[in-house]
Amino acid sequence: MRKSTLALLLIALSNPLPAAEDPVVVIAYLSIPKADLPTLQRLYTGRIVSINRQSAVPVSLPPGHRVRQQFLEMIFDQNEEQYTGYWLVRRYVGKGAPPQELADVDELISYVIATPGAVGYAPLSRVPPGTNIIYKR
């Protein structure tokens, strides 16, 4: 009995509960105003090119990136296949191209901070102080 209890304890300790995920926030160049969920949905699907008359250019992380998956779930309640499928159809009918993809979170944050009109997303813990957060769930 003691050996089975000890074995169960060791198994439990070797498989800790997953840590709560770092929330993803939408960040933008300083001149971009706060945005609501429908506005961000339209921006990231190519249906609008501005937020409150401020030109906005969305950027994204590459497919399969954990933060991108969190973002798609938060904004669209979709997975990667659904979002990619949407853009395949849109591109096929000549209605634009998906947001530019940057290699990693650090590159995306640097790009958004330095590029007028840029809008992106990142884990809250990675966003530098003073960054313009335009949407937080």
Helices and strands as residue ranges (DSSP letters): H 2-14, E 24-28, H 37-44, E 50-51, E 54-55, E 57-60, H 66-76, H 80-92, E 100-101, H 105-114, E 118-123, G 124-126, E 132-136
